[in-house]
C-alpha cells in the first residue's frame, strides 16, 4: 500500500500546547480507526473520520460483544428454546441498562425504536386526547432538527424563534408558555448543526411551571454528556444507537408511562395485544404496546453495551479530550482567511453556560460546501458532513440556505484529525482545488475517478440516492 505524505508542521494552534495533550490519542478504541482511504492523486492515507455526528463508529468493545452474542441470536418473547431464552434476556435487560444510563425513574417506560426520529414520531401519537381532540399544543424552537420538528406539525403546535442568546430564548419560551394551552415543550439537548448545548434542567422547570411536559431530542447530547432525566425532571428522552457508537440501527424513547400506555400503538401487530379477534383488538400496555413484530435484538444489545462503556468513562478525561479537539479546531479555523465558524447563541461559550459538544460548523468563502467536502475526502482522506443537516429553518436563519460544513468527533478521535482538516483547508485557500469535480446524482464527486475500492463496494460508492435534505 502506498501511503500519502501528510504535512507534519502545525496547522492552527501550536501542537505543543499542554492543553491539547488530552486529545493526542483516542479516548476509546473504535472499529475502522485505521482504515486506509484512497486519494484521487494516488496512494492512501488513514481515514480521518470527522463525521461522528451523523453515525459514530462502533466501539471496539461493542463489536466484540456483538460477535460474542451473535451465535445465540434468535427471536425473542416467543420461544422456549435455549437461544430464544438467552436472546430474550439480553433484550429485556437492555431496557434496564438504558434506563440506568439516562438516570431514568423506576417506572419509566423504555421503548426500543429504529432511531430518534422514530421515537419522536411515536411520542407524537401518544399526546393526550379528550373527546376526539388534543388537549394541548406542542411548543418547539426554530433551531430543531427535522426529527424534532416535523412530527409535531401533524398535531396542534406553535413555534418560537430562538433569540440571539440562550437567556433571551428562555425568556421567549416563558412568554409563549404563559399564554397557556401547551401540553409539551419539545427541545433539542444539543444542536446537531453547531453543537451548542441547551439548559435542559432550566427548560424542564420552565415547562412544568406552566403545566406542560418536556421531551428532549438527545441524539447529539447522549454521546457527549451525562444525562439524568430524574434529576433534571425531564419527562421524555429520545436518542439513537448509531450516534452512540452502537451499530444495527436501534433507537430508544424513555419516559413517563401514562401517555405511552394510553396512546395509539405505534405499530399494529403481534406482541402488542392482549387479545385479538377477527374484527377487534385489546391492546397491552408497557413497551410491548409500541414494539409489535420481531424487535431489533442486536440493535438493542449494542445500544445497551455502548451505554455501559460510556457510563464507565471518567467524566473529566472524557470532556477534556473532546474540548481539546474542539478548541484546537475552532482556533485553527478562525486563523484561516475566508473561513467562518457559525453558532446560534452569543452566550454559549460563557464560563457558566451549558457549553458545546464535539461539533463545529463552518463555511469557506467562495466554495460550495459540498465541493469542499468532496475535495477534503478525495484529496485528503477526510470525512465530514455538508448540506443543511436536516435543519432547514436553522440554516436559513444562520444565512446559510445553500448549506455549510460540519466537523464532528468523539471517543475515537485524535488531535491529528483536526490538524489534517486545518491543513487541507489551508491548502485549498492557497492553491485551490487539485482536481476537477462534477455533480453526480446531486453530489460533488471527482471527475474521472479511477480510485480502487474494496471488491464488495460499487465502483462509484456514495453517488446515488443523495438525501434531498442535504441538497436544497
QUIFEN-V617967 format. One record per pair of residues at least 24 apart in sequence whose ideal C-beta (glycine too) atoms are under 8 Angstrom apart, sorted by the first residue. I is the first residue (numbers start at 0). GAP is how many residues later the second one is. D is the distance in Angstrom with one decimal. If there is no record, write none. Layout:
I/GAP/D  I/GAP/D
This chain:
0/35/6.1  0/43/5.4  1/40/6.7  1/41/4.1  1/42/6.3  2/33/7.9  2/40/6.0  2/41/5.9  2/42/6.5  3/35/5.2  3/37/7.7  3/38/7.6  3/39/4.0  3/40/6.5  3/41/4.5  3/377/7.4  5/39/6.3  5/414/6.1  5/417/7.3  6/416/5.1  9/409/7.2  10/321/6.2  10/408/5.3  10/409/7.9  10/411/3.9  10/412/4.2  10/415/5.9  11/316/6.1  11/317/7.3  11/319/6.0  11/320/2.3  11/321/7.6  11/323/6.2  11/406/7.4  11/407/6.8  11/410/4.5  12/314/7.8  12/315/5.5  12/318/4.8  12/319/6.1  14/400/7.1  14/404/7.0  18/305/6.3  18/308/7.2  19/304/4.9  19/307/7.6  19/308/5.5  19/395/5.7  20/303/7.5  21/295/6.9  21/298/4.1  21/299/5.0  21/301/7.9  21/302/4.7  22/297/7.9  22/298/5.2  22/299/7.7  22/301/3.8  22/302/4.6  22/305/7.1  22/390/7.4  22/391/6.5  22/392/4.4  23/390/6.5  23/391/5.3  23/392/7.8  24/389/5.8  25/385/6.7  25/386/4.7  25/387/6.4  25/388/5.4  26/286/7.4  26/290/6.7  26/291/6.5  26/294/4.5  26/384/4.7  26/385/7.6  27/31/5.9  27/32/7.6  27/33/7.7  27/217/7.9  27/281/6.9  27/285/7.7  27/383/4.0  27/384/6.3  28/30/7.1  28/31/4.0  28/32/7.5  28/383/7.0  29/26/7.6  29/27/4.1  29/28/6.5  29/29/5.7  29/30/6.1  29/215/6.7  29/381/6.7  29/382/3.3  30/26/5.4  30/27/4.5  30/28/7.6  30/29/5.9  30/32/5.0  31/25/5.1  31/26/7.9  32/24/7.2  32/379/5.5  36/340/7.7  36/344/3.7  36/346/7.9  37/413/4.1  37/414/6.3  37/415/7.2  38/339/7.0  38/340/6.4  38/341/7.5  38/342/6.0  38/412/7.5  39/338/4.1  39/339/5.9  39/394/7.9  39/395/5.2  39/406/4.8  39/409/6.6  39/411/6.2  40/338/6.5  40/393/6.5  40/394/7.2  43/337/7.5  44/335/7.3  44/336/4.0  45/335/6.9  46/334/5.5  46/335/8.0  46/336/6.5  47/332/7.6  47/333/6.1  47/334/4.5  47/335/6.9  47/368/7.5  47/369/4.3  47/372/5.1  47/373/7.0  48/334/5.4  48/360/7.9  48/363/7.3  48/364/7.4  48/368/7.1  49/332/6.2  49/333/6.2  49/334/4.4  49/357/4.3  49/358/6.3  49/359/5.8  49/363/7.5  49/367/5.8  49/368/7.7  49/371/6.2  50/332/4.8  50/333/5.4  50/334/5.3  50/355/7.9  50/357/6.2  51/171/7.5  51/191/7.6  51/306/6.9  51/356/4.5  51/357/5.3  51/358/4.3  51/360/7.9  51/361/7.0  52/139/6.1  52/167/6.3  52/190/7.1  52/305/7.9  52/306/5.4  52/332/6.6  52/353/6.3  52/355/3.2  53/189/7.9  53/331/5.5  53/354/7.4  54/187/4.6  54/188/6.6  55/167/6.2  55/186/7.0  55/187/5.5  55/188/6.8  55/189/4.8  55/354/5.6  55/355/7.9  55/356/7.9  56/188/6.7  56/355/5.8  57/187/5.8  57/188/6.8  57/189/4.8  57/244/7.4  58/186/4.2  58/187/7.6  58/246/8.0  58/247/5.7  58/250/5.5  58/352/7.1  58/353/7.9  60/244/6.9  60/248/5.4  61/183/6.1  61/184/5.7  61/185/7.5  61/240/5.4  61/243/5.0  61/244/5.1  61/247/7.0  62/184/7.9  64/236/7.3  64/237/7.4  64/240/4.7  65/181/7.6  65/182/7.6  65/232/6.2  65/235/7.1  65/236/5.9  65/239/7.9  68/229/7.5  68/232/6.2  69/228/7.2  72/224/6.3  72/225/6.3  73/223/8.0  74/219/5.5  75/218/7.5  75/219/6.3  75/221/5.7  76/194/6.3  86/210/5.3  89/207/6.8  89/210/7.9  89/211/5.2  90/204/6.5  90/206/5.0  90/209/5.4  90/210/7.0  92/211/7.2  93/206/4.3  93/207/5.8  93/209/6.6  93/210/3.7  94/192/6.9  94/205/8.0  96/207/4.0  96/208/8.0  96/210/5.7  96/211/6.2  97/154/5.6  97/156/6.8  97/205/6.5  97/206/5.7  97/209/5.7  98/155/6.4  99/211/7.6  100/126/7.8  100/203/8.0  100/206/3.8  100/207/7.5  100/209/7.4  100/210/5.5  101/116/7.8  101/120/7.4  101/125/4.8  101/126/7.1  101/127/5.4  101/135/5.7  101/152/5.6  102/124/6.4  102/125/3.1  102/126/5.4  102/127/5.0  102/128/6.0  102/129/7.9  103/125/5.8  103/126/6.5  103/150/5.3  104/124/7.5  104/125/5.1  104/151/7.8  106/149/7.8  106/150/6.0  107/121/7.5  107/146/5.5  107/147/5.8  107/148/6.6  107/149/7.0  108/144/7.6  108/145/7.1  108/146/6.3  108/147/7.5  108/148/4.5  108/151/5.0  108/152/7.7  108/177/6.6  108/178/5.6  109/142/6.3  109/143/7.8  109/144/5.2  109/177/6.2  110/141/6.8  110/142/4.6  110/143/7.7  110/149/6.9  110/176/4.7  110/179/5.1  110/180/6.4  111/138/5.7  111/139/7.3  111/140/5.8  111/175/7.3  111/179/6.3  111/183/6.0  111/184/6.7  111/187/7.3  111/188/4.9  111/191/7.8  112/125/7.9  112/137/7.3  112/138/4.3  112/139/6.5  112/140/6.0  112/153/8.0  112/177/7.9  113/135/5.9  113/136/7.1  113/137/5.5  113/182/7.5  114/32/7.9  114/104/7.9  114/125/4.4  114/126/7.8  114/127/6.9  114/134/6.7  114/135/7.8  114/136/3.9  115/31/5.1  115/32/7.9  115/101/6.0  115/102/7.7  115/103/4.1  115/122/4.8  115/123/5.8  115/124/4.6  115/135/5.4  116/29/7.7  116/30/4.0  116/34/7.7  116/134/7.7  117/133/5.5  118/119/3.6  118/120/7.8  118/132/5.2  118/133/6.5  118/134/3.8  119/27/5.6  119/28/5.8  119/31/4.9  119/66/7.5  119/95/7.1  119/97/6.6  119/118/5.4  119/133/7.7  120/30/4.7  120/145/7.8  121/131/5.9  121/144/4.5  121/168/5.7  122/28/7.5  122/92/6.0  122/113/5.8  122/115/7.3  122/130/6.2  122/132/7.6  122/136/7.7  122/137/7.8  123/27/4.1  123/28/6.3  123/30/6.6  123/31/5.9  124/138/5.6  124/139/5.1  124/141/6.2  125/133/4.7  125/134/5.3  125/136/7.1  125/137/2.7  125/138/7.2  126/28/5.8  126/56/6.4  126/57/6.5  126/132/7.0  126/136/7.5  127/55/6.2  127/131/6.3  127/134/7.5  133/49/7.3  134/48/5.9  135/45/5.7  135/46/5.7  135/47/2.6  135/48/7.0  135/76/7.1  136/44/5.5  136/45/5.4  136/46/6.5  136/47/7.9  137/44/7.4  137/45/7.0  137/46/4.7  137/47/7.8  137/48/5.6  138/34/7.2  138/37/6.0  138/38/6.8  138/43/4.7  138/45/7.2  138/46/5.1  138/47/7.1  138/73/7.2  139/45/7.5  139/46/4.5  139/47/6.9  140/28/7.0  140/32/7.7  140/46/6.5  140/47/7.7  141/251/4.8  141/252/6.7  141/255/6.5  142/45/7.0  142/48/6.2  142/50/7.7  142/201/5.8  142/248/7.3  142/250/7.5  142/251/4.7  142/254/7.8  143/42/7.4  143/43/7.6  143/44/5.7  143/73/7.2  143/247/6.9  143/249/7.7  143/250/7.5  144/43/6.4  144/47/4.9  144/48/7.9  144/72/6.5  144/74/7.3  144/244/7.3  144/245/5.6  144/246/5.1  145/244/4.3  145/245/6.7  145/246/7.5  145/323/6.8  146/70/6.1  146/72/7.0  146/243/7.3  147/38/5.5  147/39/7.5  147/40/5.9  147/67/7.9  147/69/4.1  148/242/8.0  148/244/7.4  151/34/6.1  157/24/7.3  160/236/7.6  161/182/6.4  161/183/7.5  163/181/6.8  163/182/5.4  164/180/5.5  164/181/5.2  164/182/4.6  165/32/7.1  165/33/6.6  165/179/5.0  165/181/5.4  165/182/6.8  165/187/6.7  165/188/7.4  166/180/6.4  168/176/7.2  169/29/7.3  169/32/6.3  169/33/7.3  169/36/6.6  172/30/7.3  172/33/6.2  173/32/6.0  176/29/6.5  176/30/6.8  176/32/7.4  176/33/4.0  176/35/6.4  177/32/6.3  179/30/7.2  181/25/7.7  181/28/6.6  181/29/7.9  181/30/4.5  182/29/5.8  182/30/6.8  183/28/6.0  183/29/5.2  183/30/7.2  183/31/5.9  184/27/5.3  184/28/7.3  184/29/4.8  184/30/7.3  185/28/7.7  185/29/4.7  185/31/7.3  186/27/6.8  186/28/7.5  186/29/6.0  186/30/7.2  187/28/7.4  187/29/4.7  187/32/7.3  187/33/7.8  188/27/5.0  188/28/6.4  188/29/4.3  188/30/8.0  188/31/6.7  188/32/3.1  188/33/7.4  188/36/7.7  188/38/7.5  189/28/7.9  189/30/4.3  189/31/4.3  189/34/6.8  189/35/7.5  189/166/7.7  189/167/4.9  189/169/7.5  190/29/7.1  190/153/6.3  190/168/7.4  190/200/7.9  190/203/7.5  191/27/6.8  191/28/4.9  191/167/7.1  191/197/5.8  191/198/7.7  191/199/6.5  192/149/7.8  192/151/7.8  192/166/7.6  192/168/5.5  192/196/5.0  192/198/5.2  192/201/5.6  192/202/7.1  192/205/7.7  192/211/8.0  192/213/6.8  193/148/6.1  193/149/5.1  193/150/5.5  193/162/7.5  193/165/6.5  193/166/7.9  193/167/4.9  194/25/7.3  194/131/7.6  194/161/4.5  194/162/4.6  194/163/6.6  194/164/3.0  194/165/6.5  194/166/7.4  194/213/7.5  195/147/6.3  195/148/5.5  195/149/5.8  195/152/4.6  195/158/7.9  195/160/5.5  196/24/6.8  196/28/7.0  196/151/7.6  196/157/4.0  196/158/5.4  196/159/6.3  196/160/6.4  197/156/6.5  198/155/5.1  199/32/5.3  199/34/6.3  200/30/7.8  200/31/4.4  200/32/7.2  203/28/5.6  203/29/4.6  203/30/5.3  203/31/7.6  204/28/6.8  207/25/6.6  212/43/7.5  212/46/7.9  214/40/7.5  218/24/5.5  219/137/6.2  219/139/6.8  220/136/7.0  222/87/7.2  222/134/8.0  222/187/6.0  223/98/6.6  223/133/3.9  223/134/6.0  223/186/7.1  224/132/6.8  225/89/6.4  228/25/6.8  228/26/7.7  240/58/6.0  240/61/6.0  240/62/3.8  240/65/6.8  243/59/6.5  243/62/5.0  243/63/7.0  243/66/7.1  244/61/4.7  244/64/7.4  244/65/7.6  244/165/7.5  244/166/6.8  245/53/7.3  245/56/3.8  245/57/4.5  245/59/7.1  245/60/4.0  246/52/7.9  246/55/5.9  247/48/6.4  247/50/4.8  247/51/3.8  247/54/5.2  248/47/6.6  248/50/5.4  249/46/5.0  249/49/2.9  249/50/5.1  249/52/6.8  249/53/4.8  251/51/6.6  256/28/7.6  256/29/7.3  259/29/7.1  259/30/6.9  260/24/4.1  260/25/7.0  260/28/6.6  262/26/8.0  262/27/7.9  264/24/5.2  264/25/5.9  264/27/6.7  265/24/4.1  265/25/8.0  265/26/7.7  266/24/7.5  266/25/4.0  266/26/6.3  267/24/6.3  268/24/4.9  309/101/7.9  312/98/7.9  317/93/7.8  320/90/7.7  320/92/8.0  321/35/7.1  321/36/4.6  321/87/7.2  321/88/7.1  321/91/8.0  323/91/6.9  324/33/6.5  324/84/5.5  324/88/5.8  324/89/7.8  324/90/6.0  324/92/7.5  324/93/5.4  325/30/6.6  325/32/5.7  325/34/6.3  325/83/7.8  327/87/6.0  327/90/5.3  327/91/7.6  328/31/5.4  328/78/6.3  328/89/4.2  328/92/6.9  328/93/7.1  329/30/5.9  331/86/7.0  331/87/7.8  331/90/4.1  332/27/7.1  332/29/5.4  332/89/7.0  332/92/7.4  335/86/7.1  335/89/5.5  335/90/5.9  335/93/6.1  336/92/6.0  337/26/5.9  337/27/3.9  337/28/6.7  337/91/5.9  338/24/7.3  338/25/5.5  338/26/7.5  338/86/6.2  338/90/7.7  339/25/7.3  341/56/5.5  341/58/7.0  341/62/6.3  343/50/7.2  343/54/7.3  357/50/5.9  357/51/4.6  357/52/5.7  357/55/7.3  358/47/6.3  358/48/7.5  358/49/4.6  359/46/7.1  359/47/4.9  359/48/7.5  360/43/5.6  360/44/7.0  360/45/5.2  361/42/6.6  361/43/5.5  361/44/8.0  361/45/7.4  362/37/6.5  362/41/4.5  362/42/6.3  363/41/7.3  363/61/6.7  363/64/6.9  363/65/7.6  366/61/7.4  367/34/6.8  367/35/7.9  367/76/7.1  368/33/7.0  368/34/4.5  368/35/5.3  368/36/5.0  369/33/7.0  369/73/6.2  369/74/4.6  369/100/7.9  370/62/7.7  370/66/5.9  370/73/4.7  371/33/6.0  371/53/7.9  371/56/7.0  372/32/6.2  372/71/7.3  373/63/5.6  373/69/7.3  373/70/3.9  373/71/6.0  373/72/6.9  374/49/7.6  374/53/6.4  374/58/5.7  374/59/7.8  374/60/7.6  374/62/7.0  375/45/7.0  375/48/5.1  375/49/7.8  377/57/6.3  377/59/7.9  377/67/7.9  377/68/4.7  377/71/7.6  377/73/8.0  378/45/7.2  378/54/7.9  378/55/5.3  378/56/6.4  379/40/6.3  379/41/7.9  379/43/7.6  379/44/4.1  380/39/7.8  381/35/7.7  381/38/6.0  381/39/5.6  381/42/6.0  383/24/7.4  383/37/7.3  385/84/7.1  386/80/7.8  386/82/7.1  386/83/3.2  386/84/6.8  387/81/6.1  387/82/6.4  387/84/6.7  388/80/8.0  388/81/7.8  389/77/7.8  389/79/4.6  389/80/7.9  391/77/7.1  391/80/7.0  402/67/7.2  440/24/7.1  440/25/5.7  441/24/4.1  441/28/8.0  441/29/4.9  442/28/7.8
